[in-house]
Amino acid sequence: MKINTEVLIIGAGPVGCVMAERFSNDLKLKCTIIESRNHIAGNCYDEYNKKGVLYHKYGPHYLRFKNKKTLNYLSKFTKWIEGNYIVKSVVNKKLYSFPINLDTLEEFFNVKLKSKQHAINFLKKKIVKIKKPKNSEELILSKLGKEIYENFYKNYTTKQWGISPKKLDKSVAGRVPIRFNRNPFYVNEKLKLMPKKGFTNLFKNMINNSKISLILNTDYFKIKNKISVKYFTIYTGTPDRFYDFKYGKLDWRSLKFVFNTYKKNYIQDYVQYNYPNDYKFTRKVEIKHVTKQKSKYTVISKEFPQKVGEPYYPIMDKKNKITFKKYEKLMNTSSKKNIYFEGRLAKYKYFNTDEVIENALHLYKKLKYKFKKLK
């Protein structure tokens, strides 16, 4: 089977769908998407179980927007419902607000904190003075002190990543905000939304175009010699695989999900409970809190971090950062051949879903300009 296409896209996740939509609708180019899984939408994929409950197969995706342009773009393919993402951390059998905020500090330390300055002054007695934190452990110790670090961060981070927070880049712990207000929501952004009919439906609408060919259940590397590309190749997989592991393998953290369905309206009071110190799983998620489904059933997912399996999270330690830099140089060179890398896997960086889509739109804009010169 010979494939002739104007744009080749490897991966039918958010990046692949955005690129295919833009090239086919805006530039009227023929696009071929090759996807190794049996579905589109990547890790955003959601589906209905046997009881008709919509659930997120690869963990919760709490969509929020920093950039209204990204929201406006996606609004062409979905209607929205409000995203009320509230997460609690279970410490010593008590529920605490997470990310850390004034309520967390008050309840954990049994104090009354009247203002941001009051909380900062209180924490000055708790924090470890580290001028330039070099890793995730030092970052939290320097901002919140030993007690919060050991109860809320240390064991969760070790479970999640399989290594000590001492060995992880400070950006890993730094992704989670620390608040000196009473904001109960998991994310800082004010624009918190969920696709009304789910993520899969959104991306299905995005690639509903006769100029887009979708090939599922197919390993690109097994058929790449049968593909002829006229203009651009967009690769969204892992860079080490693309370059045949020339500089060795990049390390990833994987996840195993266990789903249970219950004949109850709800099991939890909030969408997500983190378990930093108990159990082998890191969190329990009841996504129905944010899908707002009306059903007498609900689904609980438990996440068990794994060393092997599909790549989910890049392990940002010293060794992997050095290895990725080598691949990054090859990726930059490949752009001369009109091969481009985009997405969480390709960039070896954890992006939020809105950032992934924003990055894809930015790349498309760049390639649209280049295309006009190629013609």
C-alpha positions in Angstrom: 0.0 0.0 0.0 1.6 3.2 -1.2 0.5 6.5 0.5 0.8 9.8 -1.3 -0.1 12.8 0.8 0.7 16.5 1.0 1.0 16.6 4.8 1.8 13.6 6.9 0.9 13.7 10.6 2.1 11.0 13.0 -0.2 10.8 15.9 -3.9 11.6 16.2 -3.8 13.4 19.6 -4.5 17.1 20.1 -1.5 18.2 18.1 -2.2 15.9 15.2 -5.9 16.8 15.0 -5.2 20.6 15.2 -2.5 20.4 12.4 -4.8 18.3 10.2 -7.7 20.6 10.7 -5.7 23.7 9.9 -3.9 22.3 6.8 -7.1 20.8 5.3 -9.5 23.7 6.1 -7.2 26.7 5.8 -4.8 25.6 3.0 -7.0 22.9 1.4 -4.1 20.4 1.6 -4.5 16.6 1.7 -3.5 15.3 5.1 -2.9 11.8 6.3 -2.9 11.0 10.0 -1.2 7.8 11.2 -2.1 6.6 14.7 -0.8 3.6 16.6 -3.8 3.4 18.9 -7.3 2.4 17.9 -8.7 5.9 18.5 -8.1 9.6 18.1 -7.7 12.3 20.8 -4.5 10.9 22.4 -4.5 10.9 26.2 -7.5 13.2 26.1 -9.6 10.3 24.8 -12.8 9.7 26.7 -15.5 7.1 26.1 -18.7 5.7 27.5 -18.6 2.5 29.6 -21.2 -0.2 29.6 -23.4 1.7 32.0 -23.3 4.8 29.7 -20.9 6.8 32.0 -18.4 9.1 30.2 -15.0 8.7 31.7 -11.4 9.7 30.9 -9.5 6.6 29.9 -6.0 8.1 30.5 -6.5 10.2 33.6 -8.4 13.5 34.1 -7.9 16.4 31.7 -8.8 19.6 33.4 -9.0 22.0 30.5 -8.4 25.7 31.2 -7.2 28.6 29.1 -4.6 31.4 29.5 -5.3 32.5 26.0 -8.8 33.4 24.8 -7.7 32.8 21.1 -7.2 29.1 21.9 -10.6 28.9 23.5 -12.2 30.7 20.5 -10.5 28.3 18.1 -11.8 25.2 20.0 -15.2 26.7 20.3 -15.7 26.0 16.6 -15.8 22.3 17.4 -17.6 22.0 20.8 -20.0 23.6 23.2 -18.8 24.0 26.8 -19.8 23.4 30.4 -18.1 25.0 33.4 -15.1 23.2 34.8 -15.2 23.1 38.6 -11.9 21.3 39.3 -11.5 21.0 43.1 -8.8 18.6 44.4 -8.3 17.5 47.9 -5.2 15.8 49.5 -5.9 13.1 52.1 -3.4 13.5 54.9 -3.8 11.6 58.2 -7.4 10.7 57.0 -8.3 14.4 56.7 -9.2 16.3 53.5 -7.1 19.4 52.8 -7.3 21.9 50.0 -4.7 21.3 47.3 -2.8 23.2 45.9 -1.8 24.6 49.3 -3.7 27.7 50.2 -4.6 29.6 53.4 -7.3 27.0 54.3 -4.7 24.2 54.0 -2.2 26.0 56.2 -4.8 27.0 58.8 -6.3 23.5 59.1 -2.9 21.7 59.0 -1.2 23.9 61.6 -4.3 24.7 63.6 -3.8 28.5 63.3 -5.8 31.5 62.0 -4.2 33.4 59.1 -5.9 36.7 58.4 -3.9 37.7 55.3 -1.2 36.8 52.8 1.4 38.7 54.8 0.3 36.9 58.0 0.8 33.5 56.2 4.2 34.6 54.8 5.3 35.7 58.3 4.1 32.4 59.8 5.9 30.3 57.2 9.2 32.2 57.7 9.5 30.2 60.9 8.9 27.0 59.0 10.9 27.3 55.8 14.4 26.1 55.2 16.6 28.9 54.0 17.8 27.9 50.6 18.8 30.8 48.3 18.8 28.9 45.0 16.8 25.7 45.1 18.3 23.1 42.8 15.6 20.4 42.9 12.0 19.7 43.8 12.7 19.0 47.4 14.7 22.2 48.0 12.1 24.2 46.2 9.2 23.1 48.5 11.4 23.2 51.7 12.3 26.8 50.8 8.7 27.9 50.2 6.6 25.9 52.7 9.0 24.1 55.1 9.6 20.6 56.2 6.2 19.7 57.7 4.2 20.5 54.5 6.9 19.0 52.3 6.9 15.7 54.2 3.1 15.4 54.5 1.9 16.7 51.1 4.8 16.4 48.6 7.6 14.0 49.5 5.8 10.6 49.3 3.4 11.6 46.5 6.4 12.8 44.3 8.4 9.6 45.1 5.4 7.5 44.1 4.6 9.4 41.0 8.2 9.5 39.7 9.8 6.5 41.2 12.8 8.6 42.4 13.5 11.0 45.2 12.4 14.7 44.8 16.1 15.5 45.4 16.8 14.1 41.9 14.0 15.9 40.1 14.2 19.3 38.5 12.6 22.0 40.6 10.1 22.7 37.7 8.4 19.4 38.6 7.2 20.5 42.0 7.0 24.1 40.7 4.2 23.3 38.3 1.7 23.2 41.3 0.8 26.7 42.5 1.2 27.8 46.1 -1.5 30.2 47.1 -1.9 32.8 49.8 -5.7 33.2 49.3 -8.7 30.9 49.6 -9.0 29.9 46.0 -10.3 26.3 46.2 -9.8 25.4 42.5 -7.0 23.1 41.2 -5.9 25.6 38.5 -5.3 29.3 38.6 -6.9 30.2 35.3 -10.3 31.8 35.3 -11.4 30.2 32.1 -12.1 26.6 33.3 -14.2 24.6 30.8 -15.0 21.1 29.7 -16.2 20.1 26.2 -20.0 19.5 26.7 -19.9 16.1 24.8 -16.4 15.2 25.8 -12.9 15.5 24.3 -13.2 12.7 21.8 -16.3 14.4 20.3 -14.4 17.7 20.1 -11.5 16.1 18.1 -13.8 14.1 15.9 -15.5 17.3 14.8 -12.1 18.8 14.3 -11.0 16.3 11.7 -14.3 15.8 10.0 -13.0 16.8 6.5 -12.8 14.7 3.3 -9.2 16.0 2.8 -8.1 14.2 6.0 -7.3 10.4 5.9 -7.1 8.7 9.3 -5.2 5.4 9.6 -5.6 3.8 13.1 -3.9 0.8 14.6 -0.8 1.4 12.5 2.9 1.8 13.5 4.3 4.6 11.4 7.8 3.0 11.5 6.6 -0.2 9.9 5.1 1.6 6.8 7.3 4.8 6.6 9.1 3.6 3.4 5.7 3.4 1.6 4.8 7.0 2.3 5.5 9.9 -0.1 5.1 13.4 1.4 4.8 16.5 -0.8 5.2 19.2 1.8 5.4 18.7 5.6 5.7 15.9 8.1 4.5 16.5 11.7 5.8 14.0 14.3 4.1 13.9 17.7 5.8 10.8 19.2 8.9 10.3 21.2 12.1 11.7 19.6 14.4 8.8 20.6 12.2 6.4 18.6 12.2 8.6 15.6 16.0 8.7 15.5 16.3 4.9 16.2 17.6 5.6 19.8 20.8 7.0 18.5 21.7 8.6 21.8 19.9 6.0 24.0 16.4 5.9 25.4 14.7 8.8 27.2 13.0 7.8 30.4 9.3 8.1 30.9 6.9 7.5 33.8 3.9 5.5 32.9 0.5 4.8 34.5 -1.8 1.9 35.1 -5.5 2.8 35.5 -8.0 0.7 37.5 -11.6 1.7 36.9 -14.6 0.7 39.1 -18.2 1.5 38.3 -20.7 2.0 41.2 -24.5 2.3 41.2 -24.4 5.6 43.1 -24.8 9.2 42.1 -21.3 10.1 43.7 -18.7 8.3 45.8 -16.5 11.3 46.5 -17.4 14.9 47.4 -14.9 16.3 44.9 -13.4 15.2 41.5 -10.0 14.2 42.8 -8.5 12.9 46.0 -4.7 12.7 46.2 -3.1 10.1 48.5 0.5 11.2 49.2 1.2 8.8 52.1 -1.3 5.9 51.8 -1.7 3.2 49.2 0.3 2.4 46.0 -1.9 4.6 43.9 -1.5 8.4 43.8 -5.0 9.6 43.3 -8.7 8.6 42.9 -10.7 10.5 40.3 -14.5 10.7 39.9 -14.7 12.5 36.6 -18.5 12.7 36.7 -18.0 15.8 39.0 -16.8 17.7 35.9 -18.6 16.0 33.0 -21.9 16.8 34.9 -23.5 13.7 33.6 -26.9 12.7 34.8 -26.6 9.0 35.6 -27.4 6.7 38.5 -23.9 5.3 38.0 -20.4 6.7 38.6 -16.8 5.7 37.8 -13.8 5.9 40.1 -10.3 5.6 38.6 -7.2 4.8 40.6 -3.8 5.7 39.1 -0.8 3.5 39.8 2.5 5.0 38.5 4.7 2.5 36.6 8.2 2.3 35.4 7.3 0.5 32.1 4.4 1.1 29.8 3.2 3.9 27.5 5.1 7.2 28.0 3.1 9.7 30.0 5.5 12.0 31.9 9.1 12.9 31.0 11.4 12.3 33.9 13.2 15.6 34.3 16.5 14.6 35.9 20.0 15.5 34.9 20.6 12.4 32.7 17.4 12.8 30.7 17.9 16.5 30.2 21.3 15.9 28.7 20.0 13.1 26.4 17.1 15.2 25.2 19.4 18.1 24.3 21.2 15.8 21.9 17.9 14.8 20.2 16.8 18.4 20.2 19.7 19.3 17.9 18.7 16.5 15.5 15.1 17.8 15.6 16.2 21.3 14.7 18.2 19.9 11.8 15.2 17.9 10.5 13.2 21.1 10.0 15.4 21.7 6.9 13.8 18.5 5.5 10.3 19.9 6.5 10.0 17.4 9.4 8.6 19.1 12.5 8.2 17.9 16.1 5.4 19.1 18.4 3.6 17.9 21.5 4.3 16.6 25.0 6.2 13.5 23.8 8.1 15.1 21.0 9.2 18.1 23.1 9.9 15.9 26.2 8.0 18.4 28.3 4.8 18.3 30.3 2.4 20.7 28.7 -1.2 21.4 29.7 -3.8 20.6 27.0 -4.4 24.2 26.2 -0.7 24.8 25.8 -0.4 21.8 23.5 -3.1 23.2 21.3 -1.6 26.7 21.4 1.8 25.4 20.4 0.3 23.5 17.5 -1.5 26.6 16.3 1.8 28.5 16.5 3.6 25.9 14.5 0.9 25.9 11.9 1.2 29.6 11.5 4.9 29.2 10.9 4.4 26.5 8.4 1.7 28.3 6.6 4.2 31.1 5.9 6.8 28.6 4.8 4.2 26.9 2.5 3.6 30.1 0.6 7.4 30.1 -0.2 7.4 26.4 -1.2 4.6 26.7 -3.8 
